[in-house]
Amino acid sequence: MAEDKGLNKPVKLKADLAAFLGAAALPRTEITKRLWDYIKAHKLQTRTVNGKPENAGKHIVADAKLVKIFNNTRVKTKSGKLVDFTKLKEGQTIDMMQMASVVSANIE
């Protein structure tokens, strides 16, 4: 069998994400899928920044479990913008387009 490459190659997860997903290593695609499955199952999407979860929008509400993972995020994007969620509190939101930064910050 050919070795998985690119997005399908398993990557090592940092402790908080590993505990959340129950795995030490997963492909990026699977990490993202499992995070979205959790977000949708717990209706943690809102249409407005820091709004109440209503399962209908582009903002993700940090619950007690997600906030631990989001708080590990302090990365520079390819365009040079700093994404820093180290001070994010439970109930606050992130834009769904920032999930890639969250994943990148939580893998080794």
RAFEN-V242173 format. One record per residue. N is the residue number from 0. RES is the residue in one letter. SS is DSSP state (A for helix, B for strand, O for the rest). PSI is psi in whole degrees, -180 to 180 (NA if undefined). D_LAST is the distance of its C-alpha to the last C-alpha in whole Angstrom. Layout:
# RAFEN-V242173
N/RES/SS/PSI/D_LAST  N/RES/SS/PSI/D_LAST
This chain:
# RAFEN-V242173
0/M/O/138/25  1/A/O/149/23  2/E/O/138/19  3/D/O/139/17  4/K/O/167/16  5/G/A/-133/15  6/L/A/-20/14  7/N/A/-3/15  8/K/O/127/13  9/P/B/140/11  10/V/B/153/7  11/K/B/132/5  12/L/B/142/6  13/K/O/162/6  14/A/A/-49/10  15/D/A/-42/12  16/L/A/-39/11  17/A/A/-43/11  18/A/A/-41/15  19/F/A/-44/16  20/L/A/-10/15  21/G/O/34/16  22/A/O/149/14  23/A/O/-28/11  24/A/B/139/10  25/L/B/155/11  26/P/B/151/12  27/R/A/-39/12  28/T/A/-40/15  29/E/A/-37/16  30/I/A/-51/13  31/T/A/-44/15  32/K/A/-47/18  33/R/A/-38/18  34/L/A/-45/17  35/W/A/-38/20  36/D/A/-44/22  37/Y/A/-48/22  38/I/A/-45/23  39/K/A/-42/26  40/A/A/-32/27  41/H/O/11/27  42/K/O/53/29  43/L/O/33/26  44/Q/B/145/27  45/T/B/157/30  46/R/O/-22/32  47/T/O/155/32  48/V/O/129/30  49/N/O/28/30  50/G/O/178/32  51/K/O/141/33  52/P/O/130/31  53/E/O/16/33  54/N/O/46/31  55/A/O/25/32  56/G/O/-169/30  57/K/O/5/27  58/H/B/141/26  59/I/B/127/24  60/V/B/128/25  61/A/O/115/22  62/D/O/-176/24  63/A/A/-36/23  64/K/A/-45/20  65/L/A/-32/18  66/V/A/-34/19  67/K/A/-41/17  68/I/A/-46/14  69/F/A/-37/15  70/N/O/-16/16  71/N/O/-5/12  72/T/O/113/13  73/R/B/90/14  74/V/B/157/13  75/K/B/134/15  76/T/O/172/16  77/K/O/-31/18  78/S/O/-2/21  79/G/O/1/20  80/K/O/137/21  81/L/B/127/19  82/V/B/112/17  83/D/B/109/17  84/F/O/19/18  85/T/O/-21/18  86/K/O/9/21  87/L/O/138/22  88/K/O/158/24  89/E/O/135/25  90/G/O/-18/27  91/Q/O/167/26  92/T/B/159/25  93/I/B/157/22  94/D/B/138/23  95/M/A/-24/22  96/M/A/-10/21  97/Q/A/3/18  98/M/A/-34/16  99/A/A/-38/14  100/S/A/-40/13  101/V/A/-47/12  102/V/A/-48/10  103/S/A/-39/8  104/A/A/-18/8  105/N/O/15/7  106/I/B/158/4  107/E/O/NA/0
